[in-house]
Amino acid sequence: MTVRGLLKKDLNELHELSLEKVGCGEAAPTSPGKEPYETRIMKCLLHIIVLNSLSSLSNTVAFEDDRRGKTLNGAVMAFRKHSPFVMECLKESYDYTQLRWNGADLLTRIASNFSVNGNLSGRKREIKFQPSFVFFPIGHNNITRYFLAPAMETEKAEQDMLFKTIVKEAVTFHFWNGLTSAMVPEAGSLAHRLINYNCLRCSDTL
């Protein structure tokens, strides 16, 4: 199956899940035997939250880890319609046995050889690279610790400062769902605060 063919399946699943959405900051009423929405959303859907406007982004993708500065991550991207870079990515084959081959490695492969009609100067217009903090303020190696509430005042102060920096400078926050899908953030944790930062609750609209 091609990457293009897989998109329709993923969008249909996302639509079915979105029909259940009622709020993310507070647990909503549920049917007997069902988990609260907040728990279910963390387990199946919440990969990214948007903290600041995406409108200024154009033909943009970010590095996964600034320390290495080689691998791109496609969890958040912003490209124009009919982007030649995206079209090159869609031509690749999908192999369900190789997760990174289809995602981060695919973007990195295409970007390393990408040109516009053989002209490398056109590459600067069609693909722009952002530091990882813009989309992924917390790396996958550290994400789980921020699902726990601070145990000491020094840790709380550190997380307060980090929270302020993230909401000011980052565009999105990535939860690295592959590592955290079974976790529910504790009240007061950095993850919990970020989820609630721009959350629209039912009570706000009544």
C-alpha positions in Angstrom: 0.0 0.0 0.0 1.3 3.5 -0.8 1.5 6.3 1.7 -1.3 8.1 -0.2 -3.6 5.0 0.1 -3.1 4.8 3.8 -4.2 8.4 4.5 -7.9 7.8 3.8 -8.0 4.9 6.3 -6.3 7.0 9.0 -8.7 10.0 8.4 -11.8 7.8 8.6 -10.6 6.4 12.0 -9.8 9.9 13.2 -13.4 11.1 12.2 -15.0 8.2 14.1 -13.0 9.1 17.3 -13.8 12.9 16.9 -17.5 12.2 17.0 -17.1 11.1 20.7 -15.3 14.3 21.7 -16.9 16.5 24.4 -13.9 18.0 26.2 -10.3 17.3 27.1 -9.5 19.1 30.3 -12.2 17.5 32.5 -13.5 14.0 32.5 -16.9 13.9 30.7 -19.9 11.8 31.6 -19.6 8.3 30.1 -21.7 5.2 29.6 -21.3 2.5 32.2 -18.2 0.4 31.5 -16.5 3.2 29.5 -13.5 5.2 30.5 -13.8 9.0 30.9 -13.0 10.8 27.6 -9.8 12.3 28.9 -8.4 8.8 29.6 -9.6 7.5 26.2 -8.2 10.4 24.3 -4.8 10.0 25.9 -4.7 6.3 25.0 -5.8 6.5 21.4 -5.7 10.0 19.8 -3.7 12.7 21.6 -0.3 12.8 19.9 -0.1 16.6 19.3 -1.6 19.7 20.8 -1.3 23.2 19.2 -0.1 25.9 21.5 0.4 28.8 19.1 -0.7 29.8 15.6 0.3 27.7 12.7 -0.4 30.4 10.1 3.2 31.6 9.9 4.5 28.2 8.9 5.1 27.4 5.3 6.7 24.3 3.7 8.1 23.5 7.1 9.3 20.4 8.9 11.5 20.0 12.1 14.4 18.0 13.2 13.6 15.2 15.6 16.7 15.9 17.8 18.8 19.1 17.6 21.8 17.4 19.1 22.1 15.1 16.1 20.5 17.5 13.5 20.1 14.8 10.9 16.7 13.1 11.2 13.5 14.9 10.4 10.2 14.1 12.2 6.9 14.3 10.3 4.6 14.4 13.4 4.0 18.1 12.6 4.5 19.5 9.1 3.1 22.5 7.2 3.3 22.4 3.4 1.5 24.3 0.6 -1.0 22.5 -1.7 0.7 20.5 -4.4 4.0 20.7 -2.6 6.6 18.9 -4.8 8.3 17.7 -1.6 5.2 16.1 -0.3 4.5 14.6 -3.7 7.9 13.0 -3.7 7.2 11.5 -0.2 3.8 10.1 -1.4 5.5 8.2 -4.2 7.3 6.0 -1.7 5.9 2.6 -0.8 4.4 1.8 2.6 5.9 -1.1 4.6 4.0 -1.7 7.8 7.0 -3.8 9.2 9.3 -0.7 9.2 7.8 2.1 11.2 10.6 4.6 10.9 11.2 3.8 7.3 7.8 5.1 6.5 8.1 8.3 8.7 11.2 10.0 10.0 13.6 8.1 7.7 11.4 8.7 4.7 11.3 12.4 5.2 15.1 12.5 5.8 15.8 10.4 2.7 13.6 12.6 0.4 14.9 15.9 1.9 18.6 14.9 1.5 18.1 14.4 -2.3 15.3 16.9 -2.9 15.6 19.5 -5.7 13.0 21.4 -7.8 13.4 20.5 -11.5 17.0 19.6 -10.8 17.6 23.0 -9.3 18.9 22.9 -5.7 18.2 26.6 -5.1 14.5 25.9 -5.4 14.8 23.6 -2.4 15.0 26.6 0.0 11.5 27.7 -1.0 9.9 24.3 -0.9 11.3 22.9 2.4 12.4 24.8 5.5 13.9 23.2 8.6 12.9 24.1 12.1 14.8 23.3 15.4 13.1 20.5 17.3 11.9 22.7 20.1 9.4 24.4 17.8 7.3 21.2 17.4 8.8 18.8 19.9 9.8 20.8 23.1 10.4 17.5 25.1 12.3 14.7 23.5 11.1 11.1 23.5 13.8 10.2 26.0 12.3 12.5 28.7 8.6 12.6 28.0 7.4 10.1 30.6 8.8 12.0 33.5 6.6 15.0 32.6 3.4 12.9 33.1 4.2 12.8 36.8 3.5 15.7 39.2 6.6 17.4 40.6 7.6 15.7 43.9 9.8 18.6 45.2 9.7 22.4 45.1 12.9 22.5 43.0 11.3 20.2 40.4 8.1 22.3 40.4 10.1 25.5 39.8 11.9 23.8 36.9 8.7 22.7 35.4 7.1 26.1 35.9 9.9 27.7 33.9 9.8 25.1 31.2 6.0 25.5 30.9 6.3 29.2 30.4 9.1 28.7 27.8 7.1 26.1 25.9 3.8 28.1 25.7 5.8 31.2 24.5 8.2 29.6 22.0 6.8 26.3 20.8 4.1 26.0 18.2 3.0 22.4 19.2 3.7 19.9 21.8 4.3 16.2 20.9 3.3 13.6 23.4 5.3 10.7 21.8 2.2 8.6 21.9 4.1 5.4 21.2 5.7 5.7 24.7 2.8 7.4 26.6 -0.4 6.0 25.2 -1.0 3.9 28.3 -0.3 6.8 30.6 -2.7 9.5 32.0 -0.9 12.6 33.2 -1.1 13.4 36.9 -2.8 16.6 38.0 -0.1 19.3 38.2 2.3 17.6 35.8 3.7 19.4 32.9 1.7 17.3 30.4 -1.5 17.9 32.3 -1.0 21.7 32.4 -0.2 21.8 28.6 -3.4 19.7 27.8 -5.5 22.2 29.8 -3.7 25.3 28.4 -5.9 25.8 25.3 -8.6 23.2 26.1 -12.2 24.1 25.3 -14.5 22.7 28.0 -18.2 22.1 27.6 -18.8 24.5 30.6 -17.0 27.3 28.7 -19.6 27.3 25.9 -22.8 26.9 27.9 
